Amino acid sequence: MKDQTSSTIRDSIFEGVTTKDLIRANMGEATTVTFTDGGNEVWTYRYDRSVPQLHSFIPYANLVSSVADVKTKELVVMFDKNNVVEKYVMREVSSVKKVGLAY
């Protein structure tokens, strides 16, 4: 997932065409596997990258608080009964993670 973007996913996964085996070959094992009430298998791939902000490198300040920019990529793929992609969604979210007594 590290190098994947919405564009690369859109160019490699086709609803009603792409198979479970092809997804596994291209993406590896899913982070989580769940099932819908109807019995369809759902694979989720997730990648998080956290980069500490400058504030986190100030001596003693990081004892009270720590701040990091977090980028999350998540791909959710639902397969039909024939192990073919029924639907998928790719999203990328940027956030700030604050930890410590000051927050």
N, CA, C and O atoms as a MOPAC input file, in Angstrom:
PM7 MOZYME 1SCF
protein

 N      0.81000 1    -1.19800 1     0.00000 1
 C      0.00000 1     0.00000 1     0.00000 1
 C      0.85600 1     1.26500 1     0.00000 1
 O      0.40200 1     2.33000 1    -0.41800 1
 N      2.06300 1     1.14200 1     0.45900 1
 C      2.91300 1     2.32000 1     0.57300 1
 C      2.98600 1     3.11900 1    -0.72500 1
 O      2.87300 1     4.34500 1    -0.70700 1
 N      3.17200 1     2.44100 1    -1.83500 1
 C      3.35400 1     3.12200 1    -3.12000 1
 C      2.06300 1     3.25100 1    -3.93100 1
 O      2.08600 1     3.78900 1    -5.03800 1
 N      0.94800 1     2.76800 1    -3.40100 1
 C     -0.32100 1     2.80700 1    -4.13400 1
 C     -0.98700 1     4.17600 1    -4.00200 1
 O     -0.86700 1     4.84900 1    -2.97800 1
 N     -1.68500 1     4.56700 1    -5.05600 1
 C     -2.49000 1     5.78500 1    -5.04700 1
 C     -3.87200 1     5.41900 1    -5.59700 1
 O     -4.07000 1     4.31800 1    -6.11100 1
 N     -4.80400 1     6.33200 1    -5.48800 1
 C     -6.13100 1     6.08900 1    -6.05800 1
 C     -6.02100 1     5.78400 1    -7.55200 1
 O     -6.76400 1     4.95400 1    -8.07500 1
 N     -5.10900 1     6.44400 1    -8.22300 1
 C     -4.91700 1     6.25000 1    -9.66100 1
 C     -4.37400 1     4.85500 1    -9.98500 1
 O     -4.87400 1     4.19700 1   -10.89700 1
 N     -3.35700 1     4.39800 1    -9.24900 1
 C     -2.79600 1     3.06800 1    -9.53200 1
 C     -3.79900 1     1.97300 1    -9.19700 1
 O     -3.85300 1     0.95400 1    -9.88400 1
 N     -4.59000 1     2.16900 1    -8.15500 1
 C     -5.61600 1     1.19000 1    -7.79900 1
 C     -6.69400 1     1.15200 1    -8.88600 1
 O     -7.11800 1     0.07400 1    -9.30300 1
 N     -7.13300 1     2.31800 1    -9.34100 1
 C     -8.16200 1     2.40800 1   -10.38500 1
 C     -7.69900 1     1.72500 1   -11.67900 1
 O     -8.51600 1     1.18100 1   -12.42300 1
 N     -6.38800 1     1.75600 1   -11.94500 1
 C     -5.84600 1     1.14000 1   -13.15300 1
 C     -5.61400 1    -0.36200 1   -13.01500 1
 O     -5.34800 1    -1.03500 1   -14.01100 1
 N     -5.71200 1    -0.90700 1   -11.78500 1
 C     -5.39500 1    -2.32000 1   -11.60000 1
 C     -6.55200 1    -3.16800 1   -11.06800 1
 O     -6.48900 1    -4.39500 1   -11.13500 1
 N     -7.60700 1    -2.53900 1   -10.54200 1
 C     -8.74900 1    -3.29100 1   -10.02200 1
 C     -9.99400 1    -2.90000 1   -10.80300 1
 O    -10.32400 1    -1.72100 1   -10.93300 1
 N    -10.67800 1    -3.91400 1   -11.32000 1
 C    -11.88300 1    -3.68000 1   -12.11500 1
 C    -13.01700 1    -4.51000 1   -11.53800 1
 O    -12.92800 1    -5.73600 1   -11.46000 1
 N    -14.09100 1    -3.82800 1   -11.13200 1
 C    -15.24100 1    -4.50800 1   -10.56100 1
 C    -15.84200 1    -5.46100 1   -11.58600 1
 O    -16.03100 1    -5.10400 1   -12.74900 1
 N    -16.14100 1    -6.67900 1   -11.13800 1
 C    -16.70700 1    -7.69300 1   -12.01200 1
 C    -15.69800 1    -8.42800 1   -12.86500 1
 O    -16.06800 1    -9.31900 1   -13.63000 1
 N    -14.40000 1    -8.06500 1   -12.74700 1
 C    -13.36400 1    -8.67000 1   -13.58600 1
 C    -12.20600 1    -9.21700 1   -12.75400 1
 O    -11.84200 1   -10.38500 1   -12.89600 1
 N    -11.62600 1    -8.39000 1   -11.89200 1
 C    -10.42600 1    -8.75000 1   -11.14200 1
 C    -10.74300 1    -9.82900 1   -10.10800 1
 O    -11.74100 1    -9.74100 1    -9.39200 1
 N     -9.88500 1   -10.84400 1   -10.03700 1
 C    -10.11200 1   -11.97000 1    -9.13200 1
 C     -9.35400 1   -11.80400 1    -7.80700 1
 O     -8.43400 1   -10.99500 1    -7.68400 1
 N     -9.77500 1   -12.59000 1    -6.84400 1
 C     -9.12500 1   -12.60600 1    -5.52900 1
 C     -7.65200 1   -12.99600 1    -5.66400 1
 O     -6.79200 1   -12.40400 1    -5.01200 1
 N     -7.36100 1   -13.98400 1    -6.50100 1
 C     -5.97600 1   -14.42300 1    -6.69200 1
 C     -5.09800 1   -13.31800 1    -7.26500 1
 O     -3.93400 1   -13.18800 1    -6.88900 1
 N     -5.65100 1   -12.52800 1    -8.17000 1
 C     -4.88900 1   -11.42500 1    -8.76200 1
 C     -4.64000 1   -10.32000 1    -7.72700 1
 O     -3.55200 1    -9.74600 1    -7.68000 1
 N     -5.64300 1   -10.02800 1    -6.90500 1
 C     -5.46100 1    -9.03400 1    -5.83600 1
 C     -4.35900 1    -9.50100 1    -4.89200 1
 O     -3.47400 1    -8.72200 1    -4.53800 1
 N     -4.40500 1   -10.76500 1    -4.48400 1
 C     -3.38800 1   -11.30800 1    -3.57300 1
 C     -2.00500 1   -11.25200 1    -4.20900 1
 O     -1.02800 1   -10.91600 1    -3.53900 1
 N     -1.91100 1   -11.57900 1    -5.49600 1
 C     -0.61500 1   -11.55600 1    -6.18700 1
 C     -0.04600 1   -10.13700 1    -6.26100 1
 O      1.16200 1    -9.94500 1    -6.12400 1
 N     -0.91300 1    -9.14600 1    -6.47800 1
 C     -0.45300 1    -7.76100 1    -6.61300 1
 C     -0.26500 1    -7.04300 1    -5.28100 1
 O      0.63600 1    -6.21400 1    -5.14700 1
 N     -1.10400 1    -7.35000 1    -4.29900 1
 C     -1.11600 1    -6.58500 1    -3.04700 1
 C     -0.59300 1    -7.36400 1    -1.84100 1
 O     -0.29200 1    -6.76800 1    -0.80700 1
 N     -0.48300 1    -8.67900 1    -1.96000 1
 C     -0.09000 1    -9.49800 1    -0.81300 1
 C     -1.30200 1    -9.81000 1     0.05000 1
 O     -2.44700 1    -9.62800 1    -0.36500 1
 N     -1.02600 1   -10.27900 1     1.24800 1
 C     -2.10200 1   -10.62800 1     2.17300 1
 C     -2.73900 1    -9.36600 1     2.74700 1
 O     -2.05500 1    -8.37700 1     3.01000 1
 N     -4.04500 1    -9.41400 1     2.93500 1
 C     -4.78200 1    -8.27100 1     3.47500 1
 C     -4.45300 1    -8.05700 1     4.95000 1
 O     -4.07900 1    -8.99000 1     5.66000 1
 N     -4.60100 1    -6.80600 1     5.39500 1
 C     -4.40600 1    -6.48400 1     6.81000 1
 C     -5.48500 1    -7.14800 1     7.64700 1
 O     -5.20000 1    -7.70100 1     8.70900 1
 N     -6.73300 1    -7.09400 1     7.16800 1
 C     -7.85100 1    -7.77600 1     7.84200 1
 C     -8.75900 1    -8.40600 1     6.79900 1
 O     -8.85500 1    -7.93800 1     5.66400 1
 N     -9.42100 1    -9.47600 1     7.21000 1
 C    -10.39900 1   -10.16400 1     6.37000 1
 C    -11.67000 1   -10.30800 1     7.19300 1
 O    -11.63300 1   -10.81500 1     8.31400 1
 N    -12.80300 1    -9.85900 1     6.63700 1
 C    -14.09600 1    -9.98100 1     7.30900 1
 C    -15.11300 1   -10.50900 1     6.30800 1
 O    -14.80700 1   -10.70200 1     5.13200 1
 N    -16.32800 1   -10.73800 1     6.79500 1
 C    -17.40900 1   -11.22100 1     5.94000 1
 C    -18.65200 1   -10.38500 1     6.16700 1
 O    -18.92400 1    -9.95200 1     7.28700 1
 N    -19.41500 1   -10.15600 1     5.08900 1
 C    -20.68100 1    -9.44000 1     5.20400 1
 C    -21.74200 1   -10.41000 1     5.71700 1
 O    -21.50300 1   -11.61500 1     5.80000 1
 N    -22.90900 1    -9.88200 1     6.05900 1
 C    -24.01700 1   -10.73200 1     6.48300 1
 C    -24.41700 1   -11.71600 1     5.39700 1
 O    -24.89800 1   -12.81000 1     5.68900 1
 N    -24.21800 1   -11.32900 1     4.14900 1
 C    -24.55000 1   -12.19400 1     3.01900 1
 C    -23.47500 1   -13.21500 1     2.69200 1
 O    -23.64600 1   -14.02400 1     1.78000 1
 N    -22.36700 1   -13.18700 1     3.42500 1
 C    -21.30100 1   -14.15300 1     3.21700 1
 C    -20.20800 1   -13.71800 1     2.26700 1
 O    -19.30100 1   -14.50200 1     1.98500 1
 N    -20.26200 1   -12.48100 1     1.75500 1
 C    -19.19700 1   -11.99400 1     0.87300 1
 C    -17.95000 1   -11.67800 1     1.69100 1
 O    -18.03600 1   -11.13300 1     2.79200 1
 N    -16.80300 1   -12.02500 1     1.14300 1
 C    -15.53600 1   -11.78300 1     1.81900 1
 C    -15.07300 1   -10.35000 1     1.54800 1
 O    -15.18900 1    -9.86100 1     0.42500 1
 N    -14.54900 1    -9.67900 1     2.57600 1
 C    -14.08100 1    -8.29700 1     2.46300 1
 C    -12.63600 1    -8.24200 1     2.95900 1
 O    -12.34200 1    -8.60800 1     4.09700 1
 N    -11.75200 1    -7.78300 1     2.09400 1
 C    -10.34300 1    -7.61900 1     2.44400 1
 C    -10.05800 1    -6.13700 1     2.63300 1
 O    -10.50800 1    -5.30100 1     1.85000 1
 N     -9.30500 1    -5.82400 1     3.67900 1
 C     -8.89100 1    -4.44500 1     3.93500 1
 C     -7.36900 1    -4.39000 1     3.98600 1
 O     -6.72600 1    -5.15400 1     4.70600 1
 N     -6.81300 1    -3.47800 1     3.21400 1
 C     -5.37600 1    -3.19000 1     3.23100 1
 C     -5.21100 1    -1.80600 1     3.83600 1
 O     -5.94100 1    -0.88000 1     3.48200 1
 N     -4.25200 1    -1.65900 1     4.74900 1
 C     -4.06700 1    -0.37400 1     5.41800 1
 C     -2.57400 1    -0.07100 1     5.55100 1
 O     -1.76500 1    -0.94900 1     5.85000 1
 N     -2.23800 1     1.20200 1     5.31900 1
 C     -0.86600 1     1.68300 1     5.47800 1
 C     -0.92100 1     3.02100 1     6.20200 1
 O     -1.63800 1     3.93100 1     5.78500 1
 N     -0.16100 1     3.13800 1     7.28900 1
 C     -0.06200 1     4.38700 1     8.05000 1
 C      1.38900 1     4.83400 1     8.05700 1
 O      2.30200 1     4.02800 1     8.23700 1
 N      1.58800 1     6.13000 1     7.86000 1
 C      2.93300 1     6.70700 1     7.96900 1
 C      2.83900 1     7.90600 1     8.89400 1
 O      2.06000 1     8.83000 1     8.66000 1
 N      3.64300 1     7.87900 1     9.94700 1
 C      3.64000 1     8.93800 1    10.94300 1
 C      4.99000 1     9.65500 1    10.92000 1
 O      6.04300 1     9.02500 1    11.01900 1
 N      4.94200 1    10.98200 1    10.78800 1
 C      6.16600 1    11.79300 1    10.75900 1
 C      6.09400 1    12.79500 1    11.90900 1
 O      5.21300 1    13.65500 1    11.92800 1
 N      7.02200 1    12.68800 1    12.87300 1
 C      6.99300 1    13.63000 1    14.00200 1
 C      7.19200 1    15.06800 1    13.54000 1
 O      7.98700 1    15.33400 1    12.63800 1
 N      6.47100 1    15.98700 1    14.15900 1
 C      6.67000 1    17.40900 1    13.88600 1
 C      7.89000 1    17.89000 1    14.66400 1
 O      8.32900 1    17.23400 1    15.60800 1
 N      8.42800 1    19.02300 1    14.26900 1
 C      9.63700 1    19.58500 1    14.87300 1
 C      9.51100 1    19.69700 1    16.38700 1
 O     10.48000 1    19.46600 1    17.11000 1
 N      8.33800 1    20.04600 1    16.86400 1
 C      8.08600 1    20.19500 1    18.30400 1
 C      8.50500 1    18.94500 1    19.08300 1
 O      8.93500 1    19.04400 1    20.23200 1
 N      8.38100 1    17.78300 1    18.46600 1
 C      8.68900 1    16.52300 1    19.14000 1
 C     10.17800 1    16.32600 1    19.38500 1
 O     10.56200 1    15.44400 1    20.15300 1
 N     11.01800 1    17.12300 1    18.75100 1
 C     12.46400 1    16.97800 1    18.90900 1
 C     13.07100 1    17.96100 1    19.91000 1
 O     14.27900 1    17.93500 1    20.14300 1
 N     12.25100 1    18.82000 1    20.49900 1
 C     12.74300 1    19.77000 1    21.49900 1
 C     12.95900 1    19.01300 1    22.81000 1
 O     12.04000 1    18.36400 1    23.30800 1
 N     14.17500 1    19.09400 1    23.37400 1
 C     14.44800 1    18.36900 1    24.61800 1
 C     13.43000 1    18.70400 1    25.71400 1
 O     13.07700 1    19.86600 1    25.91600 1
 N     12.98000 1    17.69500 1    26.39700 1
 C     12.02700 1    17.76200 1    27.51500 1
 C     10.60900 1    18.11800 1    27.08500 1
 O      9.66000 1    17.74600 1    27.77500 1
 N     10.43000 1    18.81900 1    25.97900 1
 C      9.07400 1    19.15200 1    25.52400 1
 C      8.31800 1    17.88600 1    25.12400 1
 O      7.10500 1    17.79000 1    25.30700 1
 N      9.06400 1    16.90500 1    24.56800 1
 C      8.39600 1    15.67500 1    24.14500 1
 C      7.95600 1    14.82300 1    25.33300 1
 O      7.21800 1    13.85500 1    25.15300 1
 N      8.39200 1    15.16500 1    26.53400 1
 C      7.90400 1    14.47100 1    27.73300 1
 C      6.48300 1    14.90600 1    28.06700 1
 O      5.71100 1    14.14300 1    28.64800 1
 N      6.14200 1    16.13700 1    27.69600 1
 C      4.82400 1    16.69600 1    27.98600 1
 C      3.86000 1    16.50300 1    26.81000 1
 O      2.66800 1    16.26700 1    27.00500 1
 N      4.39300 1    16.60800 1    25.59200 1
 C      3.53500 1    16.44900 1    24.41700 1
 C      4.34800 1    16.00000 1    23.21400 1
 O      5.55200 1    16.24300 1    23.12300 1
 N      3.66500 1    15.34700 1    22.30900 1
 C      4.27100 1    14.88900 1    21.07000 1
 C      3.23600 1    15.05600 1    19.95700 1
 O      2.06500 1    14.72100 1    20.13300 1
 N      3.67800 1    15.57700 1    18.81200 1
 C      2.77200 1    15.81600 1    17.69400 1
 C      3.37800 1    15.18900 1    16.43700 1
 O      4.57200 1    15.33300 1    16.17300 1
 N      2.53300 1    14.48500 1    15.66000 1
 C      3.00300 1    13.86300 1    14.42800 1
 C      1.94400 1    14.01900 1    13.34300 1
 O      0.74200 1    13.98600 1    13.60700 1
 N      2.43000 1    14.19100 1    12.11000 1
 C      1.54600 1    14.18600 1    10.94500 1
 C      1.38200 1    12.72700 1    10.51800 1
 O      2.36800 1    12.00700 1    10.36300 1
 N      0.14200 1    12.29800 1    10.33100 1
 C     -0.14400 1    10.91200 1     9.98800 1
 C     -0.86600 1    10.85800 1     8.64900 1
 O     -1.85400 1    11.56000 1     8.43400 1
 N     -0.36000 1    10.01400 1     7.75200 1
 C     -1.01300 1     9.78500 1     6.46700 1
 C     -1.46200 1     8.32700 1     6.44600 1
 O     -0.66200 1     7.41500 1     6.65200 1
 N     -2.74300 1     8.12500 1     6.19500 1
 C     -3.32600 1     6.78300 1     6.17500 1
 C     -3.88000 1     6.48800 1     4.79000 1
 O     -4.57800 1     7.31000 1     4.19600 1
 N     -3.55600 1     5.30100 1     4.28500 1
 C     -4.12900 1     4.81000 1     3.03300 1
 C     -4.88100 1     3.53100 1     3.37600 1
 O     -4.38100 1     2.68000 1     4.11200 1
 N     -6.09000 1     3.40800 1     2.83300 1
 C     -6.88300 1     2.21200 1     3.10300 1
 C     -7.60800 1     1.78100 1     1.83400 1
 O     -8.25100 1     2.58500 1     1.15900 1
 N     -7.48900 1     0.50500 1     1.53200 1
 C     -8.18200 1    -0.09500 1     0.39800 1
 C     -9.08400 1    -1.19300 1     0.94300 1
 O     -8.61900 1    -2.09900 1     1.63500 1
 N    -10.37200 1    -1.11200 1     0.63100 1
 C    -11.34200 1    -2.12000 1     1.04000 1
 C    -11.90800 1    -2.76000 1    -0.22000 1
 O    -12.42900 1    -2.07500 1    -1.10000 1
 N    -11.79900 1    -4.09000 1    -0.29400 1
 C    -12.24600 1    -4.82500 1    -1.48000 1
 C    -13.26400 1    -5.87500 1    -1.05000 1
 O    -12.98700 1    -6.68300 1    -0.16300 1
 N    -14.44900 1    -5.86600 1    -1.68000 1
 C    -15.46500 1    -6.87500 1    -1.39900 1
 C    -15.57800 1    -7.80400 1    -2.60000 1
 O    -15.70100 1    -7.35800 1    -3.74100 1
 N    -15.53300 1    -9.11200 1    -2.32100 1
 C    -15.60200 1   -10.12900 1    -3.36900 1
 C    -16.98400 1   -10.76700 1    -3.39900 1
 O    -17.65000 1   -10.88100 1    -2.37100 1
 N    -17.40400 1   -11.17800 1    -4.58600 1
 C    -18.67000 1   -11.89700 1    -4.70700 1
 C    -18.43400 1   -13.38400 1    -4.42800 1
 O    -17.32800 1   -13.77900 1    -4.05900 1
 N    -19.45500 1   -14.19200 1    -4.60100 1
 C    -19.37500 1   -15.63500 1    -4.31400 1
 C    -18.41500 1   -16.36700 1    -5.25300 1
 O    -17.97700 1   -17.47600 1    -4.95000 1
 N    -18.08700 1   -15.74600 1    -6.39700 1
 C    -17.16900 1   -16.36000 1    -7.36200 1
 C    -15.73600 1   -15.86400 1    -7.19900 1
 O    -14.89400 1   -16.09600 1    -8.06700 1
 N    -15.45500 1   -15.17900 1    -6.08500 1
 C    -14.11600 1   -14.64500 1    -5.79500 1
 C    -13.65600 1   -13.58700 1    -6.79600 1
 O    -12.47300 1   -13.49600 1    -7.12400 1
 N    -14.61200 1   -12.79100 1    -7.27200 1
 C    -14.34000 1   -11.68200 1    -8.18400 1
 C    -14.70900 1   -10.39300 1    -7.45300 1
 O    -15.66200 1   -10.37300 1    -6.67500 1
 N    -13.96000 1    -9.31900 1    -7.69800 1
 C    -14.21800 1    -8.03300 1    -7.03900 1
 C    -15.62600 1    -7.55700 1    -7.38100 1
 O    -15.97400 1    -7.38900 1    -8.54900 1
 N    -16.42900 1    -7.34300 1    -6.33700 1
 C    -17.76900 1    -6.79000 1    -6.53300 1
 C    -17.72500 1    -5.26700 1    -6.40500 1
 O    -18.29700 1    -4.54200 1    -7.21800 1
 N    -17.03500 1    -4.80500 1    -5.36800 1
 C    -16.86000 1    -3.36600 1    -5.13400 1
 C    -15.53400 1    -3.14700 1    -4.42200 1
 O    -15.00500 1    -4.03900 1    -3.76000 1
 N    -15.01000 1    -1.92900 1    -4.57600 1
 C    -13.82200 1    -1.55800 1    -3.81100 1
 C    -13.84100 1    -0.05200 1    -3.58700 1
 O    -14.49300 1     0.69900 1    -4.31200 1
 N    -13.10500 1     0.36600 1    -2.56000 1
 C    -12.94800 1     1.79300 1    -2.30000 1
 C    -11.52500 1     2.01900 1    -1.77200 1
 O    -11.01300 1     1.25300 1    -0.95500 1
 N    -10.91200 1     3.08800 1    -2.26400 1
 C     -9.57300 1     3.48500 1    -1.82400 1
 C     -9.68900 1     4.88300 1    -1.25400 1
 O    -10.29200 1     5.76200 1    -1.87100 1
 N     -9.11200 1     5.09500 1    -0.07300 1
 C     -9.13900 1     6.44100 1     0.49000 1
 C     -7.79400 1     6.76000 1     1.11000 1
 O     -7.07600 1     5.88100 1     1.58500 1
 N     -7.47700 1     8.03900 1     1.09000 1
 C     -6.25100 1     8.55400 1     1.69200 1
 C     -6.64900 1     9.69600 1     2.62100 1
 O     -7.36800 1    10.61000 1     2.21700 1
 N     -6.18100 1     9.64000 1     3.86300 1
 C     -6.54700 1    10.63400 1     4.86600 1
 C     -5.27400 1    11.14800 1     5.53200 1
 O     -4.38500 1    10.37100 1     5.88200 1
 N     -5.19900 1    12.45200 1     5.70100 1
 C     -4.09700 1    13.07400 1     6.44400 1
 C     -4.66500 1    13.61900 1     7.74900 1
 O     -5.74400 1    14.21200 1     7.76800 1
 N     -3.92600 1    13.41100 1     8.84500 1
 C     -4.37900 1    13.89200 1    10.13800 1
 C     -3.17100 1    14.24100 1    11.00200 1
 O     -2.02400 1    14.01500 1    10.61700 1
 N     -3.45200 1    14.78700 1    12.15900 1
 C     -2.41500 1    15.12900 1    13.12100 1
 C     -2.70000 1    14.34700 1    14.40600 1
 O     -3.81500 1    14.36700 1    14.92800 1
 N     -1.68000 1    13.66500 1    14.89800 1
 C     -1.81600 1    12.87800 1    16.12500 1
 C     -1.10500 1    13.62800 1    17.25300 1
 O      0.08700 1    13.92400 1    17.16800 1
 N     -1.86200 1    13.92800 1    18.30900 1
 C     -1.31600 1    14.64800 1    19.46200 1
 C     -1.39200 1    13.74300 1    20.68400 1
 O     -2.44100 1    13.17700 1    20.99200 1
 N     -0.26700 1    13.61600 1    21.36900 1
 C     -0.20100 1    12.75800 1    22.53500 1
 C      0.52400 1    13.50900 1    23.65700 1
 O      1.49300 1    14.22500 1    23.40400 1
 N      0.06300 1    13.34800 1    24.86300 1
 C      0.77700 1    13.92300 1    26.00100 1
 C     -0.12000 1    14.67500 1    26.93600 1
 O     -1.32300 1    14.79500 1    26.70500 1
 N      0.46200 1    15.18000 1    27.98700 1
 C     -0.26400 1    15.88400 1    29.03300 1
 C     -0.80800 1    17.23400 1    28.57700 1
 O     -1.80100 1    17.72000 1    29.11900 1
 N     -0.16000 1    17.84000 1    27.58200 1
 C     -0.55900 1    19.16100 1    27.12700 1
 C     -1.79700 1    19.13100 1    26.22600 1
 O     -2.31500 1    20.18500 1    25.85600 1
 N     -2.28100 1    17.92200 1    25.86700 1
 C     -3.41500 1    17.84500 1    24.93600 1
 C     -4.58900 1    17.18100 1    25.57100 1
 O     -5.63200 1    17.03000 1    24.93400 1

